[in-house]
Amino acid sequence: MTEFIDALHTFFKADKYVEASNIKIEEVNEEEAVIVADIDERHLNANGCVQGGMLYTIADFAFAVLGNYLHPSTVTQTGQITYLRPAFTKRLKAVAKEKERAGHCTVCETVVYDENDKVLCVCSFNGFIKEITKQEFIERVNKR
């Protein structure tokens, strides 16, 4: 399993937008993916709070990490976000959890929190599972 986790981290290091946004994988397991980001000026909108696109990005990335951990190789089909409050915070945490899997589809919920664990937004993602084995995923990543 360690080889798969290493391959997963290597795979996502290639996501330059996530890297430029300072988003990091904190934890991933069978239950959830926890993703974090330290916020600085580049993440702020004209009102001085975290840009909505950053909230969506960290939520979508949390879904991608969990989806590919549980079901290599998963891609997002749809995503919906509900913003609950402005994000005046120095740190974001996104937690993705799978709600249902049916055939080649997975449905996950991602909740994004501020530094005080207040919920900022809730997202629902539907992903398409391409159904490859973890060994095939490792081999694809190693060929890069």
DRENPA-3360 file (N, C-alpha, C; in nm, 2 decimals, always signed):
BEGIN
1 = MTEFIDAL = +0.08/-0.12/+0.00/+0.00/+0.00/+0.00/+0.09/+0.13/+0.00 ~ +0.20/+0.12/+0.06/+0.29/+0.24/+0.06/+0.33/+0.28/-0.08 ~ +0.36/+0.18/-0.16/+0.39/+0.21/-0.30/+0.28/+0.28/-0.37 ~ +0.16/+0.25/-0.34/+0.04/+0.31/-0.40/+0.03/+0.46/-0.35 ~ +0.04/+0.48/-0.22/+0.04/+0.61/-0.16/+0.15/+0.70/-0.22 ~ +0.27/+0.65/-0.24/+0.38/+0.72/-0.30/+0.34/+0.76/-0.44 ~ +0.28/+0.67/-0.52/+0.24/+0.70/-0.65/+0.13/+0.80/-0.66 ~ +0.04/+0.80/-0.56/-0.07/+0.90/-0.56/-0.01/+1.03/-0.53;
9 = HTFFKADK = +0.08/+1.05/-0.44/+0.15/+1.17/-0.41/+0.23/+1.22/-0.54 ~ +0.30/+1.13/-0.60/+0.37/+1.17/-0.72/+0.28/+1.22/-0.83 ~ +0.17/+1.15/-0.85/+0.07/+1.18/-0.95/+0.02/+1.32/-0.93 ~ -0.02/+1.36/-0.80/-0.08/+1.49/-0.77/+0.03/+1.60/-0.77 ~ +0.15/+1.57/-0.75/+0.26/+1.67/-0.76/+0.26/+1.73/-0.90 ~ +0.21/+1.66/-1.00/+0.21/+1.71/-1.14/+0.09/+1.82/-1.16 ~ +0.01/+1.83/-1.06/-0.10/+1.93/-1.07/-0.04/+2.07/-1.03 ~ +0.00/+2.14/-1.13/+0.07/+2.27/-1.11/-0.02/+2.38/-1.05;
17 = YVEASNIK = -0.14/+2.38/-1.08/-0.24/+2.47/-1.03/-0.25/+2.46/-0.88 ~ -0.26/+2.33/-0.83/-0.27/+2.30/-0.69/-0.14/+2.34/-0.62 ~ -0.03/+2.31/-0.68/+0.10/+2.35/-0.62/+0.11/+2.50/-0.61 ~ +0.07/+2.57/-0.72/+0.08/+2.72/-0.72/-0.02/+2.78/-0.61 ~ -0.12/+2.71/-0.58/-0.22/+2.76/-0.48/-0.18/+2.72/-0.34 ~ -0.07/+2.65/-0.32/-0.02/+2.61/-0.19/-0.11/+2.51/-0.12 ~ -0.17/+2.42/-0.20/-0.26/+2.32/-0.14/-0.18/+2.19/-0.12 ~ -0.20/+2.13/-0.01/-0.13/+2.01/+0.03/-0.22/+1.89/+0.08;
25 = IEEVNEEE = -0.18/+1.77/+0.05/-0.25/+1.66/+0.11/-0.20/+1.63/+0.25 ~ -0.29/+1.64/+0.35/-0.25/+1.61/+0.49/-0.27/+1.47/+0.52 ~ -0.38/+1.41/+0.47/-0.41/+1.27/+0.50/-0.51/+1.21/+0.40 ~ -0.50/+1.08/+0.37/-0.59/+1.01/+0.29/-0.60/+0.87/+0.34 ~ -0.72/+0.82/+0.35/-0.75/+0.68/+0.40/-0.88/+0.64/+0.34 ~ -0.92/+0.52/+0.38/-1.05/+0.46/+0.33/-1.17/+0.55/+0.37 ~ -1.16/+0.63/+0.47/-1.28/+0.71/+0.51/-1.28/+0.85/+0.46 ~ -1.16/+0.91/+0.44/-1.17/+1.05/+0.40/-1.03/+1.10/+0.34;
33 = AVIVADID = -1.04/+1.21/+0.28/-0.91/+1.28/+0.24/-0.92/+1.42/+0.31 ~ -0.81/+1.46/+0.37/-0.80/+1.58/+0.43/-0.69/+1.67/+0.36 ~ -0.73/+1.78/+0.31/-0.64/+1.87/+0.23/-0.64/+2.00/+0.30 ~ -0.52/+2.07/+0.30/-0.50/+2.19/+0.37/-0.43/+2.29/+0.28 ~ -0.45/+2.42/+0.31/-0.38/+2.53/+0.24/-0.36/+2.65/+0.34 ~ -0.24/+2.70/+0.34/-0.22/+2.82/+0.41/-0.25/+2.94/+0.32 ~ -0.32/+3.03/+0.36/-0.37/+3.14/+0.28/-0.28/+3.26/+0.29 ~ -0.26/+3.32/+0.18/-0.18/+3.45/+0.17/-0.25/+3.54/+0.08;
41 = ERHLNANG = -0.19/+3.66/+0.04/-0.26/+3.76/-0.04/-0.30/+3.71/-0.17 ~ -0.23/+3.62/-0.23/-0.27/+3.57/-0.37/-0.41/+3.50/-0.37 ~ -0.45/+3.46/-0.25/-0.58/+3.39/-0.25/-0.70/+3.48/-0.22 ~ -0.68/+3.61/-0.20/-0.78/+3.70/-0.15/-0.85/+3.77/-0.27 ~ -0.98/+3.79/-0.25/-1.06/+3.87/-0.35/-1.06/+4.02/-0.31 ~ -1.13/+4.10/-0.38/-1.13/+4.24/-0.36/-1.19/+4.28/-0.22 ~ -1.27/+4.19/-0.16/-1.33/+4.21/-0.03/-1.23/+4.17/+0.08 ~ -1.12/+4.11/+0.05/-1.02/+4.07/+0.15/-1.04/+3.93/+0.21;
49 = CVQGGMLY = -1.14/+3.86/+0.15/-1.16/+3.72/+0.20/-1.11/+3.63/+0.09 ~ -1.10/+3.50/+0.12/-1.06/+3.40/+0.03/-1.15/+3.39/-0.09 ~ -1.09/+3.40/-0.21/-1.16/+3.39/-0.34/-1.24/+3.26/-0.35 ~ -1.37/+3.27/-0.39/-1.45/+3.15/-0.41/-1.39/+3.04/-0.49 ~ -1.31/+3.08/-0.59/-1.24/+2.98/-0.68/-1.14/+2.90/-0.60 ~ -1.08/+2.96/-0.50/-0.99/+2.89/-0.42/-1.06/+2.78/-0.33 ~ -1.18/+2.82/-0.28/-1.26/+2.73/-0.20/-1.30/+2.61/-0.29 ~ -1.34/+2.64/-0.41/-1.38/+2.53/-0.50/-1.27/+2.45/-0.54;
57 = TIADFAFA = -1.15/+2.51/-0.56/-1.03/+2.43/-0.60/-0.99/+2.33/-0.49 ~ -0.98/+2.38/-0.36/-0.94/+2.29/-0.26/-1.05/+2.18/-0.24 ~ -1.17/+2.21/-0.25/-1.28/+2.11/-0.24/-1.27/+2.00/-0.35 ~ -1.25/+2.05/-0.47/-1.24/+1.96/-0.59/-1.11/+1.87/-0.57 ~ -1.00/+1.93/-0.53/-0.88/+1.85/-0.51/-0.90/+1.75/-0.40 ~ -0.97/+1.78/-0.29/-1.00/+1.68/-0.19/-1.07/+1.56/-0.25 ~ -1.17/+1.59/-0.33/-1.25/+1.49/-0.40/-1.16/+1.41/-0.49 ~ -1.07/+1.47/-0.56/-0.98/+1.40/-0.66/-0.89/+1.31/-0.58;
65 = VLGNYLHP = -0.84/+1.35/-0.47/-0.75/+1.27/-0.39/-0.82/+1.15/-0.34 ~ -0.94/+1.17/-0.28/-1.01/+1.06/-0.22/-1.06/+0.96/-0.33 ~ -1.11/+1.02/-0.44/-1.16/+0.94/-0.55/-1.06/+0.85/-0.61 ~ -0.94/+0.90/-0.63/-0.83/+0.83/-0.69/-0.77/+0.73/-0.59 ~ -0.78/+0.76/-0.46/-0.73/+0.67/-0.36/-0.82/+0.54/-0.35 ~ -0.95/+0.57/-0.35/-1.05/+0.46/-0.34/-1.07/+0.39/-0.48 ~ -1.07/+0.46/-0.59/-1.10/+0.41/-0.72/-1.01/+0.47/-0.83 ~ -0.89/+0.42/-0.84/-0.81/+0.47/-0.95/-0.87/+0.43/-1.08;
73 = STVTQTGQ = -0.89/+0.50/-1.17/-0.86/+0.64/-1.19/-1.00/+0.71/-1.20 ~ -1.02/+0.81/-1.11/-1.15/+0.88/-1.11/-1.14/+1.02/-1.15 ~ -1.23/+1.07/-1.24/-1.23/+1.21/-1.28/-1.37/+1.27/-1.25 ~ -1.36/+1.40/-1.22/-1.49/+1.47/-1.19/-1.58/+1.49/-1.31 ~ -1.70/+1.45/-1.29/-1.81/+1.48/-1.39/-1.88/+1.60/-1.36 ~ -1.93/+1.62/-1.23/-2.00/+1.74/-1.19/-1.96/+1.78/-1.05 ~ -1.97/+1.91/-1.03/-1.94/+1.96/-0.89/-2.04/+2.07/-0.86 ~ -2.08/+2.08/-0.74/-2.17/+2.19/-0.70/-2.12/+2.24/-0.56;
81 = ITYLRPAF = -2.12/+2.37/-0.55/-2.07/+2.43/-0.43/-2.18/+2.52/-0.37 ~ -2.19/+2.51/-0.24/-2.28/+2.61/-0.16/-2.19/+2.68/-0.07 ~ -2.18/+2.81/-0.09/-2.10/+2.90/+0.00/-2.19/+2.94/+0.12 ~ -2.14/+2.92/+0.24/-2.22/+2.95/+0.36/-2.18/+3.08/+0.43 ~ -2.05/+3.12/+0.42/-2.01/+3.24/+0.49/-1.88/+3.29/+0.42 ~ -1.84/+3.41/+0.43/-1.71/+3.46/+0.38/-1.60/+3.40/+0.45 ~ -1.49/+3.38/+0.38/-1.37/+3.31/+0.43/-1.26/+3.40/+0.47 ~ -1.28/+3.46/+0.59/-1.17/+3.55/+0.64/-1.09/+3.46/+0.73;
89 = TKRLKAVA = -0.99/+3.40/+0.68/-0.91/+3.29/+0.75/-0.77/+3.29/+0.69 ~ -0.68/+3.23/+0.77/-0.54/+3.21/+0.73/-0.51/+3.07/+0.68 ~ -0.61/+2.98/+0.70/-0.59/+2.84/+0.67/-0.72/+2.78/+0.63 ~ -0.72/+2.69/+0.53/-0.83/+2.62/+0.48/-0.81/+2.47/+0.51 ~ -0.91/+2.40/+0.54/-0.91/+2.25/+0.55/-1.03/+2.20/+0.48 ~ -1.01/+2.11/+0.38/-1.12/+2.04/+0.31/-1.12/+1.89/+0.34 ~ -1.23/+1.84/+0.38/-1.25/+1.70/+0.41/-1.35/+1.64/+0.31 ~ -1.30/+1.54/+0.24/-1.39/+1.47/+0.14/-1.43/+1.34/+0.19;
97 = KEKERAGH = -1.55/+1.30/+0.18/-1.60/+1.17/+0.22/-1.69/+1.11/+0.11 ~ -1.67/+0.99/+0.07/-1.76/+0.92/-0.03/-1.89/+0.89/+0.04 ~ -2.00/+0.93/-0.03/-2.13/+0.90/+0.02/-2.19/+0.78/-0.05 ~ -2.16/+0.75/-0.17/-2.22/+0.64/-0.25/-2.13/+0.61/-0.37 ~ -2.13/+0.48/-0.40/-2.07/+0.43/-0.52/-2.17/+0.34/-0.59 ~ -2.19/+0.36/-0.72/-2.28/+0.28/-0.80/-2.22/+0.26/-0.94 ~ -2.17/+0.14/-0.97/-2.11/+0.11/-1.10/-1.99/+0.20/-1.11 ~ -1.98/+0.27/-1.22/-1.87/+0.36/-1.25/-1.88/+0.50/-1.19;
105 = CTVCETVV = -1.98/+0.52/-1.11/-2.00/+0.65/-1.05/-1.97/+0.65/-0.90 ~ -1.92/+0.76/-0.85/-1.90/+0.79/-0.71/-1.95/+0.93/-0.68 ~ -2.02/+0.94/-0.56/-2.07/+1.07/-0.52/-2.00/+1.09/-0.38 ~ -1.94/+1.21/-0.37/-1.87/+1.25/-0.25/-1.91/+1.39/-0.21 ~ -1.90/+1.41/-0.08/-1.93/+1.54/-0.02/-1.79/+1.59/+0.04 ~ -1.77/+1.72/+0.01/-1.65/+1.78/+0.06/-1.69/+1.91/+0.14 ~ -1.64/+1.92/+0.26/-1.67/+2.03/+0.34/-1.54/+2.11/+0.36 ~ -1.55/+2.24/+0.35/-1.43/+2.33/+0.36/-1.45/+2.41/+0.49;
113 = YDENDKVL = -1.34/+2.40/+0.57/-1.35/+2.47/+0.70/-1.24/+2.58/+0.71 ~ -1.27/+2.68/+0.80/-1.17/+2.78/+0.82/-1.08/+2.74/+0.94 ~ -0.99/+2.83/+0.98/-0.89/+2.79/+1.08/-0.95/+2.76/+1.22 ~ -1.08/+2.80/+1.24/-1.15/+2.78/+1.36/-1.25/+2.67/+1.35 ~ -1.24/+2.59/+1.24/-1.33/+2.48/+1.21/-1.48/+2.52/+1.19 ~ -1.50/+2.64/+1.14/-1.63/+2.68/+1.09/-1.64/+2.64/+0.95 ~ -1.76/+2.59/+0.92/-1.79/+2.55/+0.78/-1.80/+2.67/+0.69 ~ -1.72/+2.67/+0.58/-1.73/+2.78/+0.49/-1.81/+2.75/+0.37;
121 = CVCSFNGF = -1.81/+2.62/+0.32/-1.89/+2.58/+0.21/-1.90/+2.43/+0.21 ~ -2.00/+2.38/+0.14/-2.02/+2.24/+0.13/-2.04/+2.21/-0.02 ~ -1.97/+2.10/-0.07/-1.97/+2.07/-0.21/-2.01/+1.92/-0.23 ~ -2.07/+1.90/-0.34/-2.11/+1.77/-0.38/-2.04/+1.74/-0.52 ~ -1.97/+1.63/-0.53/-1.91/+1.59/-0.65/-1.95/+1.45/-0.70 ~ -1.97/+1.44/-0.83/-2.00/+1.31/-0.89/-1.88/+1.28/-0.98 ~ -1.82/+1.17/-0.97/-1.70/+1.13/-1.04/-1.73/+1.00/-1.13 ~ -1.65/+1.00/-1.24/-1.66/+0.88/-1.32/-1.53/+0.79/-1.29;
129 = IKEITKQE = -1.55/+0.67/-1.26/-1.44/+0.57/-1.22/-1.40/+0.50/-1.34 ~ -1.28/+0.51/-1.38/-1.23/+0.44/-1.50/-1.19/+0.29/-1.48 ~ -1.19/+0.25/-1.35/-1.16/+0.11/-1.31/-1.03/+0.06/-1.35 ~ -0.92/+0.11/-1.30/-0.80/+0.04/-1.32/-0.75/+0.00/-1.18 ~ -0.66/-0.10/-1.18/-0.61/-0.15/-1.05/-0.51/-0.05/-0.99 ~ -0.48/-0.07/-0.86/-0.38/+0.02/-0.80/-0.25/-0.01/-0.86 ~ -0.22/-0.13/-0.90/-0.09/-0.17/-0.96/-0.08/-0.10/-1.10 ~ -0.19/-0.10/-1.17/-0.19/-0.03/-1.30/-0.17/+0.12/-1.28;
137 = FIERVNKR = -0.23/+0.18/-1.18/-0.21/+0.32/-1.15/-0.06/+0.35/-1.12 ~ +0.00/+0.27/-1.04/+0.14/+0.28/-1.00/+0.23/+0.28/-1.13 ~ +0.20/+0.18/-1.22/+0.28/+0.17/-1.34/+0.26/+0.29/-1.43 ~ +0.14/+0.34/-1.44/+0.12/+0.46/-1.52/+0.19/+0.58/-1.47 ~ +0.19/+0.60/-1.34/+0.26/+0.71/-1.27/+0.42/+0.70/-1.30 ~ +0.47/+0.58/-1.28/+0.61/+0.55/-1.30/+0.66/+0.57/-1.44 ~ +0.57/+0.56/-1.54/+0.61/+0.58/-1.68/+0.62/+0.73/-1.71 ~ +0.58/+0.82/-1.63/+0.58/+0.96/-1.66/+0.73/+1.01/-1.66;
% end
